[in-house]
């Protein structure tokens, strides 16, 4: 599949086959499509509900609302659906005689957007860094030699990746659960694999699946006809819909953070409006200003501006996707859609990114969350990993009772026992992780 003339094809890429229930796959038409069922199944799942108590960027809200992982994922899903609707319509125009269900792209992307952050640990992006640091430079460094004796899988830990953890959460058969995990469709699962290669093939530590899920991902990717770049280490070109899921995330991540910063007073109204207006030509700016005179509420004006920016970026990203469809299907397109939009909004997005790093992501409250995350996650990992290494110790026996039965802490090899601990810790909400930390350290005791 590495030939230069190899093209992925839409007929194969859009598959409603369900992982773990392949033998039950049929082509019957139901009231809800399989991709819509993916969406509904995710909405009602426990891991999705837990996102409400996981930090996005700012500390979880007090009197002022800011986004958490749940609200972020819902908004990304809405933007992703819009991207999918437009792309589906454009592909239908481009291939009017095709029997490919292009109309289903919006449902696949919407579900993929809901699932894209499911594997992220508590305390925002610092949670991933905390896990990586524990193994690469913290107390977990001593485990390297032990893991390498079992195989070449140490990279999974020293570059812990939330994206790979989302794939694992969705397809791994946890103890007592059904085969296939969430039993999602192949296309939806592939749509969230932002880095479709193993940890040994990833650049800058990014990868799409742990060693434990390599065979499963290979099965999914080969079924969908994804272009295989390498057998060892295993690496594929992205599924085309990954670009739409990524674009939805890129759009919401920066634009909504700016709105949150305005609500928290980190950016003034003037600064916020100036950032948003930069996305538009002078002519469009005048039209927007006229509409904004209809309301006098400043927050409503910011909301209208923000929605206008999102609408612009949606149209830009879909245009880039359609214009580069052939190179995407050939597995040759590199980078994200947002980086290839027109010069004016591209420069505005770059400025917004710079401002975000300077005035949002480095604020005291955000830094405090990162510090707390490092401390709490590092402590929990150390406590539970020491316990699985010394399970007969009295303290270990006591500590291990806190881990639910679904996590395979008695797996035959250390690699999978550590993965079980990572499953447990990464699935925690910020509040639960903090509460457990306090109880184990004795800072919080049950009422007597």
C-alpha positions in Angstrom: 0.0 0.0 0.0 3.0 2.3 -0.1 2.9 2.9 -3.9 2.9 6.5 -5.0 -0.3 6.0 -7.1 -2.3 4.5 -4.2 -5.5 6.4 -3.4 -7.8 5.7 -0.5 -11.4 5.5 -1.7 -14.6 6.9 0.0 -16.6 3.7 -0.5 -14.2 1.9 1.7 -13.4 4.7 4.1 -17.1 5.2 5.1 -17.8 1.9 6.8 -20.6 1.2 9.3 -19.0 -2.0 10.4 -18.7 -2.1 14.2 -15.6 -3.0 16.1 -16.1 -6.2 18.1 -19.4 -7.0 16.3 -18.2 -7.6 12.8 -20.1 -10.8 12.4 -23.4 -9.0 13.0 -22.8 -6.3 10.4 -25.5 -5.9 7.8 -26.6 -3.4 5.2 -30.1 -2.9 6.5 -31.5 0.6 6.7 -32.6 1.6 10.2 -34.4 4.6 11.6 -31.1 5.8 13.0 -27.9 5.2 11.1 -25.0 3.4 12.7 -23.1 6.7 12.9 -25.9 8.4 14.6 -26.0 5.5 17.1 -22.3 6.2 17.7 -23.1 9.7 18.7 -26.0 8.7 21.0 -24.0 6.0 22.6 -21.2 8.5 23.4 -23.6 11.1 24.8 -25.0 8.6 27.3 -21.6 7.1 28.3 -20.0 7.5 31.7 -16.6 8.6 30.3 -18.3 11.4 28.4 -20.3 12.6 31.5 -17.1 12.7 33.5 -15.7 15.3 31.1 -17.8 17.9 33.0 -15.4 17.7 35.8 -12.2 17.8 33.8 -10.3 21.0 33.2 -10.1 22.4 29.6 -7.8 25.4 30.2 -9.0 27.4 33.1 -9.8 26.1 36.6 -13.3 24.6 36.9 -15.8 27.4 37.2 -16.9 29.3 40.3 -19.2 32.2 39.8 -18.0 32.8 36.2 -18.6 30.1 33.6 -15.6 28.8 31.6 -15.4 25.8 29.4 -14.6 22.3 30.7 -13.9 19.2 28.7 -17.6 18.4 28.3 -18.7 21.8 27.0 -15.6 22.0 24.8 -16.4 18.5 23.3 -20.0 19.4 22.6 -19.1 22.7 20.9 -16.4 20.9 18.8 -19.0 18.4 17.8 -21.4 21.1 16.6 -18.6 22.7 14.5 -17.5 19.3 13.3 -21.1 18.5 12.1 -21.1 21.8 10.2 -17.8 20.9 8.5 -19.1 17.5 7.7 -22.4 18.8 6.2 -20.6 21.2 3.9 -18.0 18.6 2.9 -20.6 16.0 2.3 -22.6 18.4 0.0 -19.5 19.4 -1.9 -18.4 15.8 -2.5 -21.9 15.0 -3.7 -21.7 17.8 -6.2 -18.2 16.5 -7.2 -19.3 12.9 -7.6 -23.1 13.1 -8.4 -23.2 9.5 -9.8 -21.5 8.0 -6.7 -23.4 5.7 -4.4 -21.1 6.6 -1.5 -23.1 7.9 1.5 -21.4 11.3 1.7 -24.4 12.6 3.7 -23.1 10.4 6.6 -19.9 12.3 6.9 -21.5 14.9 9.2 -22.6 12.2 11.7 -19.2 10.5 11.7 -17.4 13.7 12.3 -19.8 14.9 15.0 -19.4 11.6 16.9 -15.6 11.7 16.4 -15.5 15.2 17.9 -17.5 14.0 21.0 -14.9 11.2 21.5 -11.7 13.1 20.7 -10.9 14.1 24.3 -12.3 11.0 26.1 -8.8 9.7 26.9 -7.4 12.9 28.3 -6.4 12.7 32.0 -7.6 15.2 34.7 -6.1 18.8 35.0 -6.1 19.7 31.3 -3.1 19.2 29.0 -0.8 19.3 32.0 -2.2 15.9 32.9 -0.6 14.3 29.9 2.7 16.1 30.8 2.5 14.9 34.3 2.1 11.2 33.3 4.9 11.6 30.7 7.2 13.3 33.3 6.6 10.6 35.9 8.0 7.9 33.6 10.6 10.0 31.7 12.2 12.0 34.6 10.3 11.2 37.7 10.0 8.4 40.2 8.8 6.0 37.5 12.1 6.1 35.6 13.2 2.9 37.4 10.5 1.0 35.5 12.3 1.4 32.1 14.5 -1.6 32.3 11.7 -3.8 33.6 9.4 -2.8 30.7 12.1 -3.2 28.1 12.7 -6.7 29.2 9.1 -7.5 28.2 9.4 -5.8 24.8 9.9 -2.5 23.1 7.0 -0.7 24.7 8.5 1.9 27.0 7.8 4.7 24.5 4.1 4.3 25.2 4.7 5.6 28.7 7.3 8.3 28.3 5.2 10.0 25.6 1.8 9.3 27.0 -0.7 10.5 24.5 -4.4 11.4 25.2 -5.3 10.6 21.6 -4.0 7.0 21.9 -5.8 6.7 25.3 -9.1 7.7 23.6 -8.7 4.8 21.1 -7.9 2.4 23.9 -10.9 3.6 26.0 -13.2 3.0 23.1 -12.0 -0.4 21.8 -10.3 -2.2 24.8 -12.3 -5.0 26.4 -12.1 -4.0 30.1 -12.6 -6.8 32.6 -16.3 -7.8 32.8 -17.1 -5.7 29.7 -18.1 -6.8 26.2 -15.8 -7.5 23.4 -15.1 -4.4 21.3 -15.3 -1.9 24.1 -17.9 0.7 23.0 -18.4 -1.2 19.8 -18.1 1.9 17.6 -18.0 2.0 13.8 -14.7 1.6 12.1 -15.0 5.0 10.4 -15.7 6.9 13.7 -12.8 5.2 15.4 -10.4 6.1 12.6 -11.7 9.7 12.5 -10.1 10.4 15.9 -6.7 8.8 15.2 -4.9 12.1 14.8 -1.5 10.3 14.8 -2.2 6.9 13.1 1.1 5.3 14.0 2.7 3.5 16.9 4.8 5.3 19.6 7.9 4.0 17.9 7.0 5.8 14.7 5.7 9.0 16.2 7.5 12.3 15.9 7.8 14.6 18.9 6.2 11.8 21.0 2.9 11.9 19.2 1.2 8.6 18.4 -2.2 7.2 17.9 -2.4 3.8 19.7 -0.6 2.0 22.4 1.2 -1.3 21.7 -1.7 -3.1 23.3 -4.1 -1.8 20.7 -1.7 -2.1 17.7 -3.3 -5.2 16.2 -6.8 -3.8 16.7 -6.0 -0.5 15.0 -4.3 -2.4 12.1 -7.5 -4.4 11.6 -9.5 -1.1 11.5 -7.1 0.7 9.2 -6.7 -2.1 6.7 -10.5 -2.7 6.5 -10.9 1.0 5.7 -8.2 1.0 3.1 -6.0 3.5 4.9 -2.7 3.9 3.3 0.0 2.0 5.2 3.3 3.8 5.3 5.3 1.3 7.3 4.9 -2.2 8.7 7.5 -1.9 11.4 6.9 0.4 13.2 3.3 0.4 12.1 2.3 3.7 10.5 -0.6 4.8 8.3 -1.7 8.0 6.6 -4.6 9.7 8.3 -8.2 8.8 7.6 -9.5 11.9 5.7 -12.2 12.7 8.3 -9.4 13.2 10.9 -8.7 16.5 9.2 -12.3 17.7 9.9 -12.3 16.5 13.5 -8.9 18.3 14.0 -10.2 21.5 12.3 -13.3 21.6 14.6 -11.0 21.3 17.6 -8.6 23.9 16.3 -11.4 26.4 15.7 -13.1 25.9 19.1 -9.9 25.6 21.1 -8.5 29.1 20.3 -11.7 31.0 19.7 -13.6 29.8 22.7 -10.5 30.3 25.0 -10.5 34.0 23.9 -14.1 34.3 24.9 -13.4 32.7 28.2 -10.5 35.1 28.8 -12.8 38.0 28.1 -15.4 36.7 30.6 -12.6 36.3 33.2 -11.3 39.8 32.6 -8.0 38.6 31.2 -8.7 40.4 27.9 -10.6 43.6 27.7 -13.6 44.1 25.5 -11.5 46.2 23.2 -8.7 43.6 22.9 -11.2 40.8 22.3 -13.1 42.7 19.6 -9.8 43.7 18.0 -8.7 40.1 17.9 -11.9 38.9 16.3 -12.2 41.8 13.8 -8.8 40.9 12.4 -10.3 37.8 10.7 -12.4 40.0 8.4 -11.9 42.3 5.5 -12.7 46.0 6.1 -15.9 45.6 4.1 -17.1 42.6 6.2 -16.1 44.4 9.4 -18.5 47.3 8.5 -21.3 44.9 8.0 -20.7 43.1 11.3 -20.5 46.4 13.1 -23.9 47.4 11.8 -25.4 44.2 13.0 -23.8 44.7 16.4 -25.6 48.0 16.8 -28.8 46.1 17.2 -27.8 45.0 20.7 -26.0 47.1 23.4 -25.1 44.2 25.7 -21.3 43.8 25.4 -21.3 40.0 26.0 -23.9 39.5 23.2 -21.7 41.6 20.9 -18.7 39.4 21.7 -20.9 36.2 21.2 -22.0 37.5 17.7 -18.4 38.3 16.8 -17.2 34.9 18.0 -19.9 33.1 16.0 -19.0 35.1 12.9 -15.3 34.1 13.2 -16.3 30.4 13.7 -18.5 30.6 10.6 -15.7 32.1 8.6 -13.2 29.4 9.7 -15.7 26.6 9.0 -16.0 27.8 5.4 -12.3 28.3 5.0 -11.4 24.8 6.4 -14.0 23.1 4.2 -12.7 24.9 1.1 -9.1 23.8 1.9 -10.4 20.2 2.4 -12.2 20.0 -0.9 -9.4 21.7 -2.8 -6.9 19.1 -1.4 -9.2 16.1 -1.5 -7.0 14.2 -4.0 -3.8 14.7 -2.0 -5.6 13.8 1.2 -6.9 10.6 -0.4 -3.4 9.9 -1.6 -2.0 10.3 1.9 0.3 13.1 0.8 -1.4 16.1 2.5 0.5 17.3 5.5 -0.4 19.6 8.3 -3.8 20.8 9.5 -6.5 22.5 7.5 -6.4 25.6 9.7 -2.8 26.3 8.6 -3.8 26.4 5.0 -6.6 28.9 5.2 -6.5 32.3 3.4 -3.8 34.8 4.4 -6.0 37.3 6.2 -7.7 34.8 8.6 -4.5 32.8 8.8 -2.6 35.8 10.2 -5.5 36.6 12.6 -5.5 33.0 13.8 -1.7 33.2 14.4 -2.1 36.5 16.4 -4.9 34.9 18.4 -2.6 31.9 19.2 0.2 34.2 20.3 -2.1 36.2 22.5 -3.5 33.0 24.0 -0.1 31.8 25.0 1.0 35.1 26.5 -2.1 36.2 28.3 -4.2 33.0 28.8 -2.2 29.8 29.1 0.5 31.3 31.3 -1.8 33.0 33.8 -1.4 32.2 37.5 -4.6 30.2 37.8 -3.7 28.1 34.8 -0.2 27.5 36.1 -1.5 26.6 39.5 -3.7 23.9 38.0 -0.6 22.6 36.1 1.4 22.5 39.3 -1.4 20.7 41.2 -1.9 18.3 38.4 1.8 17.3 38.4 1.8 16.8 42.1 -1.5 14.8 42.4 -1.1 12.6 39.3 2.6 11.9 40.1 1.6 10.8 43.6 -1.3 8.7 42.5 0.8 6.9 39.9 3.6 6.2 42.3 1.3 4.9 45.0 -0.7 2.5 42.8 2.3 1.3 40.7 4.2 0.5 43.8 1.2 -1.4 45.0 0.9 -3.5 41.9 4.6 -4.2 42.1 4.3 -5.4 45.7 0.8 -6.7 45.9 1.2 -8.9 49.0 2.3 -6.0 51.2 -0.4 -5.0 53.7 -0.5 -1.4 52.6 -0.6 -2.5 48.9 -3.6 -4.7 49.6 -5.4 -1.8 51.2 -4.5 0.6 48.4 -5.5 -1.8 45.6 -9.1 -2.0 47.0 -9.6 1.5 45.7 -9.2 0.3 42.1 -12.5 -0.9 40.4 -12.6 -4.5 39.2 -12.7 -3.5 35.5 -9.1 -2.6 35.6 -6.7 -5.5 35.0 -4.2 -4.9 37.8 -3.5 -8.7 37.9 -2.4 -8.9 34.3 0.5 -11.4 33.7 2.9 -8.7 32.5 4.0 -5.4 34.1 3.3 -3.4 30.9 -0.4 -4.2 31.1 -0.6 -3.8 34.8 0.8 -0.3 34.4 -1.7 0.4 31.6 -4.5 -0.6 34.0 -3.2 2.0 36.5 -3.1 4.6 33.7 -6.7 3.6 32.7 -7.8 4.2 36.3 -5.9 7.5 36.9 -6.6 9.1 33.4 -10.3 8.3 33.7 -10.5 10.4 37.0 -12.1 13.8 37.1 -10.1 16.6 38.6 -12.4 16.5 41.7 -12.1 12.8 42.2 -8.3 12.8 41.8 -7.9 15.6 44.3 -10.3 13.9 46.8 -8.4 10.6 46.5 -5.1 12.3 46.9 -6.3 14.0 50.1 -7.7 10.8 51.5 -4.6 8.7 50.8 -2.3 11.4 52.2 -4.5 11.8 55.3 -5.4 15.4 54.6 -9.0 14.5 54.4 -10.7 11.9 56.6 -14.2 10.5 56.5 -16.6 12.0 59.1 -16.8 9.9 62.3 
